Amino acid sequence: MHLRFSKSGNPEIERAYATHYVDLGRVEQLKKERQEKADVLKEMKRSDGEQPDYFSIKPTETARDKMRKYLKKKFDEVHRIVRENTDDSIFSKVDLEHS
């Protein structure tokens, strides 16, 4: 089956529309950007050795959920450390205000 791009069917017009041009500069730029993103992901390994699932331009709902859980875990850890290293009377006030 032959695709037709013009009303007239002129062979020169058909050849021009059927010819695909590749911008090699743009291809190289996209490859470089993809490699830079991969390099960033390698550097972002967490202390548990896993790469984060939440690194993307537009995160998925699954990635958002994992990020929420990760942040809650970190928040709870910081909260515990502060509690252990803070005067009980001061921390009790903070707990009451946070609730």
C-alpha positions as CSV (number, residue, x, y, z in Angstrom):
1,M,0.0,0.0,0.0
2,H,1.4,3.4,-1.0
3,L,0.7,6.5,1.2
4,R,-0.4,9.6,-0.7
5,F,0.5,12.9,0.9
6,S,-0.8,15.4,-1.8
7,K,-4.0,15.9,-3.6
8,S,-2.2,16.0,-7.0
9,G,0.0,13.0,-6.5
10,N,2.9,14.8,-7.9
11,P,6.0,12.5,-7.5
12,E,8.3,15.3,-6.3
13,I,5.8,16.4,-3.7
14,E,5.2,12.8,-2.6
15,R,9.0,12.2,-2.4
16,A,9.5,15.3,-0.3
17,Y,6.7,14.4,2.2
18,A,7.8,10.7,2.3
19,T,11.4,11.6,3.1
20,H,12.2,11.7,6.8
21,Y,15.1,13.9,8.0
22,V,16.9,13.2,11.2
23,D,18.6,16.0,13.1
24,L,21.8,14.3,14.3
25,G,22.6,17.2,16.6
26,R,19.2,16.7,18.4
27,V,19.8,13.0,18.6
28,E,23.2,13.5,20.3
29,Q,21.6,16.1,22.6
30,L,18.9,13.6,23.7
31,K,21.5,10.9,24.2
32,K,23.5,13.2,26.4
33,E,20.5,14.3,28.5
34,R,19.5,10.6,29.0
35,Q,23.1,9.8,30.1
36,E,23.1,12.8,32.5
37,K,19.9,11.6,34.1
38,A,21.3,8.1,34.5
39,D,24.4,9.5,36.1
40,V,22.3,11.5,38.5
41,L,20.3,8.4,39.5
42,K,23.6,6.5,40.1
43,E,24.7,9.3,42.5
44,M,21.4,9.4,44.3
45,K,21.6,5.9,45.9
46,R,20.2,6.0,49.4
47,S,21.9,4.6,52.4
48,D,20.0,1.3,52.0
49,G,21.6,0.9,48.6
50,E,18.4,1.3,46.6
51,Q,17.8,3.9,43.9
52,P,14.9,6.2,44.6
53,D,11.7,5.5,42.6
54,Y,10.6,9.1,42.9
55,F,13.1,10.7,40.5
56,S,11.2,11.8,37.4
57,I,9.9,14.9,35.8
58,K,6.3,13.8,36.4
59,P,6.2,11.2,39.1
60,T,3.6,8.4,39.0
61,E,1.2,7.8,41.8
62,T,3.2,4.8,42.9
63,A,6.4,6.9,43.0
64,R,4.5,9.6,45.0
65,D,3.3,7.0,47.5
66,K,6.8,5.6,47.9
67,M,8.1,9.1,48.4
68,R,5.5,9.8,51.1
69,K,6.4,6.6,52.9
70,Y,10.1,7.4,52.7
71,L,9.6,11.0,53.9
72,K,7.3,9.8,56.8
73,K,10.0,7.3,57.8
74,K,12.7,10.1,57.7
75,F,10.4,12.5,59.6
76,D,9.7,9.9,62.3
77,E,13.5,9.2,62.6
78,V,14.2,13.0,63.0
79,H,11.3,13.3,65.4
80,R,12.7,10.4,67.5
81,I,16.2,11.9,67.6
82,V,14.8,15.3,68.6
83,R,12.7,13.7,71.3
84,E,15.8,11.9,72.7
85,N,17.9,15.0,72.8
86,T,15.4,17.6,74.0
87,D,14.0,18.5,77.4
88,D,10.8,16.6,78.0
89,S,8.8,19.7,79.0
90,I,9.7,21.6,75.8
91,F,9.0,18.6,73.6
92,S,5.6,18.0,75.2
93,K,4.5,21.4,74.1
94,V,5.6,20.7,70.6
95,D,3.7,17.4,70.6
96,L,0.5,19.2,71.8
97,E,0.8,21.9,69.1
98,H,1.5,19.3,66.3
99,S,-1.5,17.1,67.2
